[in-house]
């Protein structure tokens, strides 16, 4: 099995796969009688033709490192955003496309307060919280056409701390 080290989640490193959703250094605008900073338009949501935005809540079981990665998926019809509802880190697994299958995966660990938005058609692992509760708000495409492709690796990867 090939080992993959985790790396911190940064906007620059994650840019080929999607958006990091986090507070900016300063809000774009102060609203609500001066008591709230609005950090505006943090992710490029894309729901394709015939789809609409939906908000769901996911309750995922926590995992641990080292983590066995044997499958990745992608959504050809729309982006998918994961916003944690607790401050615990979670594991993000992504890969560039290598001819209709994932290339070598990369593993990112979030910092408290970070979420992600996977761009449409980005290979990624399943939701992988590292602590309970694994509660997330998810914004993704709701529609009638198929929007899930899975790829199972013949030889799994092992994701571990650096």
Protein Blocks (a to p, Z undefined) as FASTA:
>chain_A
ZZdddddddfklmmmnmccddddfbdfbdcehhiaccdehkbccdebghiacdddddddd
ddddddddfbdcddfkbccddddfbfbdcdddddddeehiacddddddddehiacdddeh
iacdddddfbdcdddcddddddfbdcbdcdddfbdcddddZZ
